Amino acid sequence: MLGPIIIAIIIVIAIPVSLMLTGLLVSAAFSWSLTTDAEARNEGSEFIDLNT
């Protein structure tokens, strides 16, 4: 009787939370990477100062 309850908890709570956290980490890494790249490509531009 305990097995189906544990499986239901994993399906309802653990999997969605782990997917959200994985998406959070991937999007944070992607955003950091793109920001660093944009700042490196446009170094010395006046638009960098206006953006902060």
Residue frames as qw, qx, qy, qz and C-alpha x, y, z in Angstrom:
[[0.000, 0.884, 0.468, 0.000, 0.00, 0.00, 0.00],
 [0.319, -0.781, 0.082, 0.531, 2.91, 2.34, 0.60],
 [0.509, -0.030, 0.557, 0.656, 4.42, 1.84, -2.87],
 [0.228, 0.664, 0.554, 0.447, 1.65, 3.53, -4.90],
 [0.225, -0.942, -0.201, 0.147, 1.62, 6.48, -2.50],
 [0.487, -0.556, 0.316, 0.595, 5.36, 6.99, -2.90],
 [0.416, 0.226, 0.614, 0.632, 5.07, 6.76, -6.70],
 [0.057, 0.848, 0.482, 0.211, 2.21, 9.28, -6.68],
 [0.338, -0.871, -0.003, 0.357, 4.25, 11.71, -4.58],
 [0.499, -0.273, 0.479, 0.669, 7.20, 11.36, -6.95],
 [0.306, 0.468, 0.632, 0.537, 5.01, 11.94, -10.00],
 [0.074, -0.896, -0.413, -0.144, 3.10, 14.89, -8.52],
 [0.338, -0.924, 0.063, 0.165, 5.87, 16.67, -6.60],
 [0.621, -0.475, 0.411, 0.468, 9.40, 15.50, -7.35],
 [0.574, 0.295, 0.538, 0.543, 9.36, 15.38, -11.15],
 [0.177, 0.891, 0.297, 0.293, 7.74, 18.81, -11.74],
 [0.378, -0.901, 0.122, 0.174, 10.00, 20.47, -9.15],
 [0.648, -0.307, 0.470, 0.514, 13.13, 18.93, -10.65],
 [0.488, 0.531, 0.487, 0.492, 12.07, 20.01, -14.14],
 [0.023, -0.977, -0.163, -0.136, 11.47, 23.57, -12.96],
 [0.510, -0.758, 0.272, 0.302, 14.83, 23.73, -11.20],
 [0.662, 0.023, 0.515, 0.544, 16.60, 22.34, -14.26],
 [0.324, 0.759, 0.398, 0.400, 14.91, 24.96, -16.43],
 [0.264, -0.962, -0.008, 0.069, 15.92, 27.65, -13.97],
 [0.609, -0.519, 0.400, 0.447, 19.57, 26.61, -14.08],
 [0.579, 0.295, 0.536, 0.539, 19.64, 26.30, -17.88],
 [0.168, 0.886, 0.316, 0.296, 18.00, 29.69, -18.39],
 [0.387, -0.892, 0.117, 0.202, 20.33, 31.36, -15.87],
 [0.636, -0.283, 0.483, 0.531, 23.40, 29.91, -17.57],
 [0.462, 0.531, 0.523, 0.480, 22.09, 30.89, -21.01],
 [0.032, -0.974, -0.198, -0.107, 21.31, 34.44, -19.86],
 [0.503, -0.744, 0.264, 0.352, 24.73, 34.85, -18.23],
 [0.639, -0.002, 0.540, 0.548, 26.44, 33.54, -21.35],
 [0.340, 0.706, 0.453, 0.424, 24.54, 35.85, -23.69],
 [0.201, -0.976, -0.067, 0.053, 25.09, 38.89, -21.45],
 [0.582, -0.552, 0.379, 0.462, 28.82, 38.24, -21.28],
 [0.564, 0.249, 0.565, 0.548, 28.99, 37.76, -25.04],
 [0.174, 0.874, 0.367, 0.265, 27.02, 40.94, -25.75],
 [0.325, -0.919, 0.094, 0.202, 29.21, 43.00, -23.44],
 [0.613, -0.332, 0.487, 0.526, 32.37, 41.61, -25.04],
 [0.485, 0.456, 0.560, 0.493, 31.14, 42.26, -28.59],
 [0.066, 0.870, 0.289, 0.393, 30.01, 45.80, -27.86],
 [0.599, -0.506, -0.189, 0.591, 32.80, 46.94, -25.59],
 [0.272, -0.176, 0.129, 0.937, 33.28, 50.69, -25.77],
 [0.068, -0.513, -0.612, -0.599, 29.77, 51.30, -27.08],
 [0.180, -0.229, 0.257, -0.922, 27.68, 54.04, -25.52],
 [0.698, -0.267, -0.377, -0.547, 24.70, 51.69, -25.32],
 [0.646, -0.121, -0.684, 0.316, 26.35, 49.58, -22.62],
 [0.136, 0.010, -0.443, 0.886, 26.41, 52.60, -20.28],
 [0.459, -0.146, -0.097, -0.871, 22.76, 53.39, -21.00],
 [0.707, -0.147, -0.637, -0.271, 21.74, 49.82, -20.24],
 [0.512, -0.128, -0.705, 0.473, 22.90, 49.77, -16.61]]
